[in-house]
């Protein structure tokens, strides 16, 4: 059996996927002070808003769209929705973190616990103390392949909840993708 891969399309998806993970970690950090109770943390030790509030995540060419729901259960866990009153400030904090991380040109890789398709895989990025997210998708091999990463947040009112959409867009050469 032979499989042909469209290299440009794969690279665009790899950039979007790597950007998605970075943006989720940066959003966690930007919202860290919104918690009044202790909740599970991400691999960089910020409260894991992304894991607790995510409804859907869609990887796009050179970007992603993440949908979050902030309802009663998240508020009971200690999340203060006042943190979402100034989305421009949250976007600014996310952008500052992303710019700092991209400036490191850190390595990105997938770590596999075995050769079988069902074996666990983790995305690792050598930022700070080392970021790790369970994931077996395709990714860039270095943050040097990104010239920039933009995030736009949109808030909407839902019945009994707040909806938050995070649009992530990558820019740069994105010349390499992990296997």
C-alpha positions as CSV (number, residue, x, y, z in Angstrom):
1,X,0.0,0.0,0.0
2,X,1.2,3.5,-0.8
3,X,0.2,6.7,0.8
4,X,0.9,10.1,-0.7
5,X,0.9,13.1,1.6
6,X,0.4,16.7,0.5
7,X,3.4,18.2,2.3
8,X,2.1,21.8,2.2
9,X,-1.3,20.8,3.6
10,X,0.3,18.7,6.3
11,X,2.7,21.5,7.3
12,X,-0.3,24.0,7.5
13,X,-2.1,21.5,9.8
14,X,1.0,20.9,11.8
15,X,1.4,24.7,12.3
16,X,-2.3,25.0,13.3
17,X,-2.0,22.0,15.7
18,X,1.2,23.3,17.4
19,X,-0.3,26.8,17.7
20,X,-3.5,25.3,19.2
21,X,-1.5,23.6,22.0
22,X,0.6,26.7,22.7
23,X,-2.5,29.0,22.8
24,X,-4.3,26.7,25.2
25,X,-1.4,26.8,27.6
26,X,-1.1,30.6,27.2
27,X,-4.8,30.9,27.9
28,X,-4.5,28.8,31.0
29,X,-1.8,31.1,32.3
30,X,-3.8,34.3,31.4
31,X,-6.8,33.0,33.4
32,X,-4.8,31.6,36.3
33,X,-5.9,34.3,38.7
34,X,-9.6,33.7,37.9
35,X,-9.7,30.6,40.1
36,X,-10.7,30.8,43.8
37,X,-10.2,27.0,44.4
38,X,-7.5,24.6,43.5
39,X,-8.1,22.7,40.2
40,X,-5.9,20.4,38.2
41,X,-3.0,22.1,36.5
42,X,-1.5,21.9,33.1
43,X,2.1,20.7,32.6
44,X,3.4,24.3,33.2
45,X,1.6,24.4,36.5
46,X,-1.3,26.8,35.6
47,X,-4.9,25.9,36.4
48,X,-6.0,23.9,33.4
49,X,-9.0,26.1,32.1
50,X,-8.6,24.5,28.7
51,X,-9.1,20.9,29.9
52,X,-12.0,21.9,32.3
53,X,-14.0,24.1,29.9
54,X,-13.3,22.8,26.4
55,X,-16.2,21.6,24.3
56,X,-14.6,21.3,20.9
57,X,-11.3,21.9,19.3
58,X,-10.9,22.0,15.5
59,X,-7.5,22.1,13.9
60,X,-7.4,24.3,10.7
61,X,-4.8,25.1,8.2
62,X,-2.5,27.5,10.0
63,X,-4.8,27.8,12.9
64,X,-7.5,26.4,15.2
65,X,-10.9,27.1,16.7
66,X,-11.5,26.1,20.4
67,X,-15.0,26.3,21.9
68,X,-15.3,26.7,25.7
69,X,-18.4,26.6,27.9
70,X,-18.3,28.3,31.3
71,X,-21.4,27.1,33.2
72,X,-22.4,26.3,36.7
73,X,-20.0,23.4,37.2
74,X,-17.0,25.5,36.2
75,X,-18.1,28.3,38.5
76,X,-18.6,25.7,41.4
77,X,-15.0,24.7,40.8
78,X,-14.0,28.2,41.5
79,X,-13.8,30.0,38.1
80,X,-14.8,33.6,38.3
81,X,-16.4,34.8,35.0
82,X,-15.3,38.3,35.8
83,X,-12.0,37.3,34.2
84,X,-13.8,37.3,30.9
85,X,-15.1,40.8,31.2
86,X,-12.1,42.4,29.5
87,X,-11.2,40.0,26.6
88,X,-8.7,42.5,25.2
89,X,-6.7,42.2,28.4
90,X,-6.9,38.4,28.2
91,X,-5.8,38.4,24.6
92,X,-2.9,40.8,25.5
93,X,-1.7,38.4,28.2
94,X,-2.0,35.4,25.9
95,X,-0.1,37.3,23.1
96,X,2.7,38.3,25.4
97,X,3.2,34.7,26.6
98,X,3.1,33.3,23.0
99,X,5.6,35.9,21.8
100,X,8.0,35.0,24.5
101,X,7.6,31.3,23.8
102,X,8.0,31.6,20.0
103,X,11.1,33.7,20.6
104,X,12.8,30.7,22.3
105,X,12.7,28.7,19.0
106,X,12.1,25.7,21.3
107,X,12.0,22.1,20.0
108,X,8.7,20.3,19.6
109,X,8.3,16.6,19.4
110,X,6.0,13.7,19.8
111,X,7.0,11.1,22.4
112,X,5.6,7.6,21.9
113,X,5.3,4.9,24.5
114,X,5.4,2.2,21.9
115,X,5.2,1.4,18.2
116,X,1.5,0.4,18.0
117,X,-1.0,2.8,16.7
118,X,-2.9,2.6,20.0
119,X,0.1,3.4,22.2
120,X,0.0,6.7,24.1
121,X,1.6,9.7,22.4
122,X,2.4,13.0,24.0
123,X,3.2,16.4,22.4
124,X,6.3,18.0,24.1
125,X,7.6,21.5,23.7
126,X,10.8,22.6,25.4
127,X,9.4,25.9,26.8
128,X,10.0,26.8,30.4
129,X,10.0,23.6,32.4
130,X,8.7,21.5,29.5
131,X,5.2,21.5,28.2
132,X,3.4,18.1,27.7
133,X,-0.1,17.4,26.3
134,X,-1.5,14.0,25.4
135,X,-1.6,14.1,21.6
136,X,-0.6,12.0,18.6
137,X,-1.2,14.5,15.9
138,X,1.1,16.1,13.4
139,X,3.2,19.1,14.6
140,X,6.0,21.4,13.7
141,X,9.5,20.3,15.0
142,X,10.5,23.8,16.3
143,X,8.9,27.0,17.3
144,X,11.5,28.6,15.0
145,X,9.1,27.6,12.2
146,X,6.6,30.2,13.5
147,X,7.0,33.9,12.9
148,X,3.9,34.6,15.0
149,X,0.8,33.3,16.6
150,X,-2.3,35.4,17.0
151,X,-5.3,34.7,19.2
152,X,-8.8,36.3,19.1
153,X,-11.4,35.6,21.7
154,X,-15.1,35.9,21.3
155,X,-17.6,35.8,24.1
156,X,-21.3,34.9,23.8
157,X,-24.1,34.4,26.2
158,X,-25.6,30.9,26.3
159,X,-28.5,29.6,28.3
160,X,-27.1,29.4,31.8
161,X,-23.5,29.7,30.6
162,X,-21.0,31.8,28.8
163,X,-19.5,30.6,25.5
164,X,-15.9,31.5,24.7
165,X,-14.3,30.9,21.3
166,X,-10.6,31.1,20.8
167,X,-9.4,31.6,17.2
168,X,-5.7,30.9,16.8
169,X,-3.8,31.9,13.6
170,X,-0.2,31.0,12.9
171,X,2.2,32.9,10.6
172,X,5.7,32.1,9.5
173,X,7.7,29.8,7.4
174,X,6.4,26.6,9.0
175,X,8.9,24.7,6.9
176,X,9.0,21.5,8.9
177,X,6.6,19.0,10.3
178,X,7.1,16.2,12.8
179,X,6.5,12.7,11.7
